[in-house]
Structures are given as structure tokens and as C-alpha cells.
Amino acid sequence: MAEDPYQALGVNREASADDIRSAYRKLAKQHHPDLNPGSKAAEDRFKAIASAYDLLSDAEKRARFDRGEIDAAGQERPQRQYYRSYAEGAQGRRYQGAGPDGGRFEGEFPEELGDILGEFFRARGGGGSGEQVRMRGQDIAYRLTVDFLDAINGASRRLTLPDGKELDVSIPPGVEDGQTLRLRGQGGGGIGGGAAGDALIEIAVAPHPQFRREGNDIHVELPVSLREAVLGGRVEVPTPRGPVTMTIPKHSDTGARLRLRGRGVAAHAGQAAGDEYVTLKVAIGTFDEALEEFVRNWKPADPRRAQTEAA
């Protein structure tokens, strides 16, 4: 039985959508399998957290869960019922009749139970109404690793399932590591004409050799020459959507940080595009005799003394 989603995320039933999102992000980072290699407990915990967030982040499903209409796994809660008549279907049974108090009811059971009850009623000479069981299919979970830039900008990827079936997955711009995408109707088949379940795609974002993400902002280190740092100049800078030209101010030093507006995570879900922060890293490069001669006769200020005085 799935864990209560509120307990899984450590929030109360009055928690806001922001509280739920914040709790999910914190726990997902803590228990992500990539950060806990070989830990089955962490993997199971991560799946429980993702499942809980999937339910509580959907306002309609959260309301249905709170009303007791669906369980923690998002499945319809079965009713306890008594049956005296039945109808056979291709994949299962729907039973209807009267309970001990004379009230009318109808309900659905899986094929195996339908077979048992059907045999029982046939043995007693019961008749059928011709109706079928209609049950929604199961949701099925998958994991898809996507490139860092595809997660930032959005993309379309094809997922091959264990049975050989292929799903085209649309990766929305700004998708985060550990986020779960839902593909409606791509899960297990329904019974008796019931709706198919959904495919739940957990996204794992691969790291990038240059870029690092913080929220909607992108951070990158940019090597610059001593000449560019001292005299300034225009240089080419990589961004998630291609290189751009940026001006390096005169007298820049290692650690100086410049901002490129709107060059971070692409605009998504009503949010503006993030920024890219470029941290300069002065690289001396190849030494030559002229540079050595200049440095030999140069009397710069002591940077360690300046640091001590500032402290």
C-alpha cells in the first residue's frame, strides 16, 4: 500500500502548493539515486516522494484524495458491496443488484474475481445483463535520462519500453532533475473498455561539463587572457542557446562575475527566462621572454597584504 502522500513529503493537509513543491525539491535532492548509488532504500524513498508529489501537485487529484475518492496511488477506492446478479464481459465482470438493506448498487471487480463470482452465480442459475467491467488501467513508471541542454531548452525524445513499444516524450523547457512527467493514456490498458492508465516519466538530467544550474539561472566559468583582463575587450561566451559576444571590462580579475540577461533557463510555465552568470578566470597562457622581462621589472601591489587589510 502506498504511503500517505502528506506523510511522504512531511507536510500537513493544509500545506500550500508552494510548501508542497519546496518539500518535494528538498527531499528529492536528498534521496536521489544518483547521490546515493547502490542504496535500494534511497531509491524506494525517492520513488515514494515522486509519487506523492505527482498526486499532491495536481489540484484535482489532491481534492479527490482528500475526499477519499482515490487512494495514495491515485487509484479509485473500491466499494464494499453485495451482489446477486452479474454480466459477463470480454475482460471482466460488472455486478449489480440489491444489498441487505434493499438499496441498489453497482461495482467493478478485476477479471479473476469476476470469474469466481460468475461461476458461483452460474451454478445457482443466475442470469447476465450483458454489461462489462470498466476499470482504468494501471499507471506505469519509467526513468528517462536527458541531456542538460535539452532540460534547459526543451526537446522531444523517444523512450523505448521493455516490451519494445516506443513513446515520444516532449521534454518541456526548464524541466528539473527528479521531476515526473505524465503521459496521459500511455500506461497499462483498461479493462472492459476502461481508460488506459498513464505513463509516469521520471526525468534524470545529465550534468554538463561547462554549465551549472541554480534555479532558472545558469553559471559558467570563462577563461580569459591576461591581456583581455587588463585591457578589456569583446569575447565569445557559451550559453545554453548558443554563443554570444560579451564585453570584458578593463582591469578585470579572476573571480569577477558578469551577467547576461535572459540567457539562462528558457522561459517556461509563465516564468521569464533566467540569466547566465559568467565568472572570469584569468589564464596566463604560454609564457614568452617579453612577458617574463615585463614581470621581472614590474612592482605590483602585494595582493595578500590588500586582502589582510580588507579583513
Contacts in CASP RR format, 6 or more apart in sequence:
PFRMAT RR
TARGET T0000
AUTHOR 0000-0000-0000
METHOD contacts of the structure
MODEL  1
MAEDPYQALGVNREASADDIRSAYRKLAKQHHPDLNPGSKAAEDRFKAIA
SAYDLLSDAEKRARFDRGEIDAAGQERPQRQYYRSYAEGAQGRRYQGAGP
DGGRFEGEFPEELGDILGEFFRARGGGGSGEQVRMRGQDIAYRLTVDFLD
AINGASRRLTLPDGKELDVSIPPGVEDGQTLRLRGQGGGGIGGGAAGDAL
IEIAVAPHPQFRREGNDIHVELPVSLREAVLGGRVEVPTPRGPVTMTIPK
HSDTGARLRLRGRGVAAHAGQAAGDEYVTLKVAIGTFDEALEEFVRNWKP
ADPRRAQTEAA
1 71 0 8 1.000
1 72 0 8 1.000
2 48 0 8 1.000
2 51 0 8 1.000
2 71 0 8 1.000
2 72 0 8 1.000
2 73 0 8 1.000
3 48 0 8 1.000
3 52 0 8 1.000
3 72 0 8 1.000
4 72 0 8 1.000
5 51 0 8 1.000
5 52 0 8 1.000
5 53 0 8 1.000
5 55 0 8 1.000
5 56 0 8 1.000
5 65 0 8 1.000
5 72 0 8 1.000
6 12 0 8 1.000
6 13 0 8 1.000
6 15 0 8 1.000
6 52 0 8 1.000
6 56 0 8 1.000
8 48 0 8 1.000
8 49 0 8 1.000
8 51 0 8 1.000
8 52 0 8 1.000
9 15 0 8 1.000
9 20 0 8 1.000
9 23 0 8 1.000
9 24 0 8 1.000
9 27 0 8 1.000
9 49 0 8 1.000
9 52 0 8 1.000
9 53 0 8 1.000
9 56 0 8 1.000
10 23 0 8 1.000
11 19 0 8 1.000
11 20 0 8 1.000
11 23 0 8 1.000
13 66 0 8 1.000
15 23 0 8 1.000
17 57 0 8 1.000
17 59 0 8 1.000
20 53 0 8 1.000
20 56 0 8 1.000
20 57 0 8 1.000
21 53 0 8 1.000
21 57 0 8 1.000
24 49 0 8 1.000
24 52 0 8 1.000
24 53 0 8 1.000
24 57 0 8 1.000
25 176 0 8 1.000
27 45 0 8 1.000
27 49 0 8 1.000
28 46 0 8 1.000
28 49 0 8 1.000
28 50 0 8 1.000
28 53 0 8 1.000
28 177 0 8 1.000
28 178 0 8 1.000
29 35 0 8 1.000
31 42 0 8 1.000
31 45 0 8 1.000
31 46 0 8 1.000
31 49 0 8 1.000
32 42 0 8 1.000
32 46 0 8 1.000
32 177 0 8 1.000
32 178 0 8 1.000
33 39 0 8 1.000
33 42 0 8 1.000
33 43 0 8 1.000
33 46 0 8 1.000
34 204 0 8 1.000
35 42 0 8 1.000
36 42 0 8 1.000
36 43 0 8 1.000
46 178 0 8 1.000
47 141 0 8 1.000
50 178 0 8 1.000
50 180 0 8 1.000
50 200 0 8 1.000
50 202 0 8 1.000
51 72 0 8 1.000
51 73 0 8 1.000
51 141 0 8 1.000
51 200 0 8 1.000
52 72 0 8 1.000
53 180 0 8 1.000
54 180 0 8 1.000
54 182 0 8 1.000
54 200 0 8 1.000
55 61 0 8 1.000
55 62 0 8 1.000
55 65 0 8 1.000
55 72 0 8 1.000
55 74 0 8 1.000
56 62 0 8 1.000
56 65 0 8 1.000
61 70 0 8 1.000
61 74 0 8 1.000
64 70 0 8 1.000
65 71 0 8 1.000
65 72 0 8 1.000
65 74 0 8 1.000
68 77 0 8 1.000
69 76 0 8 1.000
69 77 0 8 1.000
70 76 0 8 1.000
70 77 0 8 1.000
71 77 0 8 1.000
73 139 0 8 1.000
74 139 0 8 1.000
75 136 0 8 1.000
75 138 0 8 1.000
76 136 0 8 1.000
78 108 0 8 1.000
79 105 0 8 1.000
79 107 0 8 1.000
81 95 0 8 1.000
81 99 0 8 1.000
81 105 0 8 1.000
81 106 0 8 1.000
81 107 0 8 1.000
82 97 0 8 1.000
82 98 0 8 1.000
82 99 0 8 1.000
82 100 0 8 1.000
82 105 0 8 1.000
83 95 0 8 1.000
83 96 0 8 1.000
83 97 0 8 1.000
83 117 0 8 1.000
84 97 0 8 1.000
84 98 0 8 1.000
84 99 0 8 1.000
84 121 0 8 1.000
85 95 0 8 1.000
85 96 0 8 1.000
85 97 0 8 1.000
85 121 0 8 1.000
85 126 0 8 1.000
85 127 0 8 1.000
85 128 0 8 1.000
85 129 0 8 1.000
86 93 0 8 1.000
86 94 0 8 1.000
86 95 0 8 1.000
86 114 0 8 1.000
86 117 0 8 1.000
86 118 0 8 1.000
86 121 0 8 1.000
86 126 0 8 1.000
86 127 0 8 1.000
86 128 0 8 1.000
86 129 0 8 1.000
87 93 0 8 1.000
87 94 0 8 1.000
87 95 0 8 1.000
87 96 0 8 1.000
87 128 0 8 1.000
87 129 0 8 1.000
87 130 0 8 1.000
87 131 0 8 1.000
87 132 0 8 1.000
88 118 0 8 1.000
88 128 0 8 1.000
88 130 0 8 1.000
89 130 0 8 1.000
89 131 0 8 1.000
89 132 0 8 1.000
89 133 0 8 1.000
89 192 0 8 1.000
90 132 0 8 1.000
90 192 0 8 1.000
91 111 0 8 1.000
91 132 0 8 1.000
91 133 0 8 1.000
91 190 0 8 1.000
91 191 0 8 1.000
91 192 0 8 1.000
91 193 0 8 1.000
92 109 0 8 1.000
92 110 0 8 1.000
92 111 0 8 1.000
92 114 0 8 1.000
92 115 0 8 1.000
92 132 0 8 1.000
92 133 0 8 1.000
92 191 0 8 1.000
92 192 0 8 1.000
93 109 0 8 1.000
93 111 0 8 1.000
93 113 0 8 1.000
93 114 0 8 1.000
93 115 0 8 1.000
93 117 0 8 1.000
93 118 0 8 1.000
93 132 0 8 1.000
93 133 0 8 1.000
94 106 0 8 1.000
94 107 0 8 1.000
94 108 0 8 1.000
94 131 0 8 1.000
94 132 0 8 1.000
94 133 0 8 1.000
94 134 0 8 1.000
95 106 0 8 1.000
95 107 0 8 1.000
95 109 0 8 1.000
95 114 0 8 1.000
95 117 0 8 1.000
96 104 0 8 1.000
96 105 0 8 1.000
96 106 0 8 1.000
96 107 0 8 1.000
96 129 0 8 1.000
96 131 0 8 1.000
97 104 0 8 1.000
97 105 0 8 1.000
97 106 0 8 1.000
98 104 0 8 1.000
98 105 0 8 1.000
99 105 0 8 1.000
108 133 0 8 1.000
108 134 0 8 1.000
108 135 0 8 1.000
109 117 0 8 1.000
109 133 0 8 1.000
110 133 0 8 1.000
110 135 0 8 1.000
110 191 0 8 1.000
111 133 0 8 1.000
111 191 0 8 1.000
114 133 0 8 1.000
121 127 0 8 1.000
132 192 0 8 1.000
132 193 0 8 1.000
133 191 0 8 1.000
133 192 0 8 1.000
134 191 0 8 1.000
134 192 0 8 1.000
134 193 0 8 1.000
134 194 0 8 1.000
135 190 0 8 1.000
135 191 0 8 1.000
135 192 0 8 1.000
135 194 0 8 1.000
136 190 0 8 1.000
136 194 0 8 1.000
136 195 0 8 1.000
136 196 0 8 1.000
136 197 0 8 1.000
137 187 0 8 1.000
137 188 0 8 1.000
137 189 0 8 1.000
137 190 0 8 1.000
137 191 0 8 1.000
137 194 0 8 1.000
137 195 0 8 1.000
137 196 0 8 1.000
137 197 0 8 1.000
138 187 0 8 1.000
138 188 0 8 1.000
138 189 0 8 1.000
138 197 0 8 1.000
139 187 0 8 1.000
139 188 0 8 1.000
139 197 0 8 1.000
139 198 0 8 1.000
139 199 0 8 1.000
139 200 0 8 1.000
140 187 0 8 1.000
140 188 0 8 1.000
140 197 0 8 1.000
140 198 0 8 1.000
140 199 0 8 1.000
140 200 0 8 1.000
141 199 0 8 1.000
141 200 0 8 1.000
141 202 0 8 1.000
142 159 0 8 1.000
142 161 0 8 1.000
142 199 0 8 1.000
142 200 0 8 1.000
142 201 0 8 1.000
142 202 0 8 1.000
143 201 0 8 1.000
143 202 0 8 1.000
143 204 0 8 1.000
144 157 0 8 1.000
144 159 0 8 1.000
144 169 0 8 1.000
144 201 0 8 1.000
144 202 0 8 1.000
144 203 0 8 1.000
144 204 0 8 1.000
145 204 0 8 1.000
145 205 0 8 1.000
145 206 0 8 1.000
146 155 0 8 1.000
146 157 0 8 1.000
146 171 0 8 1.000
146 175 0 8 1.000
146 203 0 8 1.000
146 204 0 8 1.000
146 205 0 8 1.000
146 206 0 8 1.000
147 155 0 8 1.000
147 205 0 8 1.000
147 206 0 8 1.000
147 208 0 8 1.000
148 205 0 8 1.000
148 206 0 8 1.000
148 207 0 8 1.000
148 208 0 8 1.000
148 211 0 8 1.000
148 213 0 8 1.000
149 208 0 8 1.000
149 211 0 8 1.000
149 240 0 8 1.000
150 157 0 8 1.000
150 171 0 8 1.000
151 171 0 8 1.000
151 174 0 8 1.000
151 175 0 8 1.000
151 176 0 8 1.000
151 177 0 8 1.000
151 203 0 8 1.000
151 205 0 8 1.000
152 173 0 8 1.000
152 174 0 8 1.000
152 211 0 8 1.000
152 213 0 8 1.000
152 218 0 8 1.000
152 240 0 8 1.000
152 264 0 8 1.000
152 265 0 8 1.000
152 266 0 8 1.000
153 173 0 8 1.000
153 174 0 8 1.000
153 240 0 8 1.000
153 241 0 8 1.000
153 266 0 8 1.000
154 171 0 8 1.000
154 172 0 8 1.000
154 173 0 8 1.000
154 174 0 8 1.000
154 175 0 8 1.000
154 266 0 8 1.000
155 171 0 8 1.000
156 168 0 8 1.000
156 169 0 8 1.000
156 170 0 8 1.000
156 171 0 8 1.000
157 168 0 8 1.000
157 169 0 8 1.000
157 171 0 8 1.000
158 166 0 8 1.000
158 167 0 8 1.000
158 168 0 8 1.000
158 169 0 8 1.000
159 166 0 8 1.000
159 167 0 8 1.000
159 168 0 8 1.000
159 169 0 8 1.000
159 201 0 8 1.000
160 166 0 8 1.000
161 167 0 8 1.000
167 183 0 8 1.000
167 186 0 8 1.000
167 199 0 8 1.000
169 181 0 8 1.000
169 183 0 8 1.000
169 201 0 8 1.000
171 181 0 8 1.000
171 203 0 8 1.000
172 181 0 8 1.000
172 268 0 8 1.000
172 269 0 8 1.000
173 265 0 8 1.000
173 266 0 8 1.000
173 267 0 8 1.000
173 268 0 8 1.000
174 216 0 8 1.000
174 265 0 8 1.000
174 266 0 8 1.000
174 268 0 8 1.000
175 181 0 8 1.000
175 203 0 8 1.000
175 205 0 8 1.000
176 203 0 8 1.000
176 205 0 8 1.000
177 203 0 8 1.000
177 204 0 8 1.000
177 205 0 8 1.000
178 202 0 8 1.000
178 203 0 8 1.000
178 204 0 8 1.000
178 205 0 8 1.000
179 202 0 8 1.000
179 203 0 8 1.000
180 200 0 8 1.000
180 201 0 8 1.000
180 202 0 8 1.000
180 203 0 8 1.000
181 200 0 8 1.000
181 201 0 8 1.000
181 203 0 8 1.000
182 198 0 8 1.000
182 199 0 8 1.000
182 200 0 8 1.000
182 201 0 8 1.000
183 198 0 8 1.000
183 199 0 8 1.000
183 200 0 8 1.000
183 201 0 8 1.000
184 198 0 8 1.000
185 195 0 8 1.000
185 196 0 8 1.000
185 197 0 8 1.000
185 198 0 8 1.000
185 199 0 8 1.000
186 196 0 8 1.000
186 197 0 8 1.000
186 198 0 8 1.000
186 199 0 8 1.000
187 196 0 8 1.000
187 197 0 8 1.000
187 198 0 8 1.000
187 199 0 8 1.000
188 196 0 8 1.000
188 197 0 8 1.000
189 196 0 8 1.000
189 197 0 8 1.000
190 196 0 8 1.000
190 197 0 8 1.000
210 220 0 8 1.000
210 221 0 8 1.000
210 238 0 8 1.000
211 218 0 8 1.000
211 219 0 8 1.000
211 220 0 8 1.000
211 238 0 8 1.000
211 240 0 8 1.000
212 218 0 8 1.000
212 219 0 8 1.000
212 220 0 8 1.000
213 219 0 8 1.000
213 265 0 8 1.000
215 265 0 8 1.000
216 264 0 8 1.000
216 265 0 8 1.000
216 271 0 8 1.000
216 273 0 8 1.000
216 274 0 8 1.000
217 264 0 8 1.000
217 265 0 8 1.000
217 274 0 8 1.000
217 275 0 8 1.000
217 276 0 8 1.000
217 277 0 8 1.000
218 239 0 8 1.000
218 240 0 8 1.000
218 263 0 8 1.000
218 264 0 8 1.000
218 265 0 8 1.000
218 274 0 8 1.000
218 275 0 8 1.000
218 276 0 8 1.000
218 277 0 8 1.000
219 276 0 8 1.000
219 277 0 8 1.000
219 279 0 8 1.000
220 237 0 8 1.000
220 238 0 8 1.000
220 239 0 8 1.000
220 276 0 8 1.000
220 277 0 8 1.000
220 278 0 8 1.000
220 279 0 8 1.000
221 278 0 8 1.000
221 279 0 8 1.000
221 280 0 8 1.000
221 281 0 8 1.000
222 235 0 8 1.000
222 237 0 8 1.000
222 278 0 8 1.000
222 279 0 8 1.000
222 280 0 8 1.000
222 281 0 8 1.000
223 281 0 8 1.000
223 282 0 8 1.000
223 283 0 8 1.000
224 235 0 8 1.000
224 248 0 8 1.000
224 252 0 8 1.000
224 280 0 8 1.000
224 281 0 8 1.000
224 282 0 8 1.000
224 283 0 8 1.000
225 282 0 8 1.000
225 283 0 8 1.000
225 285 0 8 1.000
226 282 0 8 1.000
226 283 0 8 1.000
226 284 0 8 1.000
226 285 0 8 1.000
228 235 0 8 1.000
228 248 0 8 1.000
228 252 0 8 1.000
229 248 0 8 1.000
229 251 0 8 1.000
229 252 0 8 1.000
229 253 0 8 1.000
229 254 0 8 1.000
229 280 0 8 1.000
229 282 0 8 1.000
230 250 0 8 1.000
230 251 0 8 1.000
231 250 0 8 1.000
232 247 0 8 1.000
232 248 0 8 1.000
232 249 0 8 1.000
232 250 0 8 1.000
232 251 0 8 1.000
232 252 0 8 1.000
233 247 0 8 1.000
233 248 0 8 1.000
234 245 0 8 1.000
234 246 0 8 1.000
234 247 0 8 1.000
234 248 0 8 1.000
235 245 0 8 1.000
235 246 0 8 1.000
235 248 0 8 1.000
236 243 0 8 1.000
236 244 0 8 1.000
236 245 0 8 1.000
236 246 0 8 1.000
237 243 0 8 1.000
237 244 0 8 1.000
237 245 0 8 1.000
237 246 0 8 1.000
237 260 0 8 1.000
237 276 0 8 1.000
237 278 0 8 1.000
239 260 0 8 1.000
239 263 0 8 1.000
239 264 0 8 1.000
239 276 0 8 1.000
240 263 0 8 1.000
240 264 0 8 1.000
240 265 0 8 1.000
240 266 0 8 1.000
240 276 0 8 1.000
241 263 0 8 1.000
241 266 0 8 1.000
244 260 0 8 1.000
244 263 0 8 1.000
246 258 0 8 1.000
246 260 0 8 1.000
246 278 0 8 1.000
248 258 0 8 1.000
248 280 0 8 1.000
249 256 0 8 1.000
249 258 0 8 1.000
252 280 0 8 1.000
252 282 0 8 1.000
253 280 0 8 1.000
253 282 0 8 1.000
254 280 0 8 1.000
254 281 0 8 1.000
254 282 0 8 1.000
255 279 0 8 1.000
255 280 0 8 1.000
255 281 0 8 1.000
256 279 0 8 1.000
256 280 0 8 1.000
257 277 0 8 1.000
257 278 0 8 1.000
257 279 0 8 1.000
257 280 0 8 1.000
258 277 0 8 1.000
258 278 0 8 1.000
258 280 0 8 1.000
259 275 0 8 1.000
259 276 0 8 1.000
259 277 0 8 1.000
259 278 0 8 1.000
260 275 0 8 1.000
260 276 0 8 1.000
260 277 0 8 1.000
260 278 0 8 1.000
261 275 0 8 1.000
262 272 0 8 1.000
262 273 0 8 1.000
262 274 0 8 1.000
262 275 0 8 1.000
262 276 0 8 1.000
263 273 0 8 1.000
263 274 0 8 1.000
263 275 0 8 1.000
263 276 0 8 1.000
264 273 0 8 1.000
264 274 0 8 1.000
264 275 0 8 1.000
264 276 0 8 1.000
265 273 0 8 1.000
265 274 0 8 1.000
266 273 0 8 1.000
267 273 0 8 1.000
END
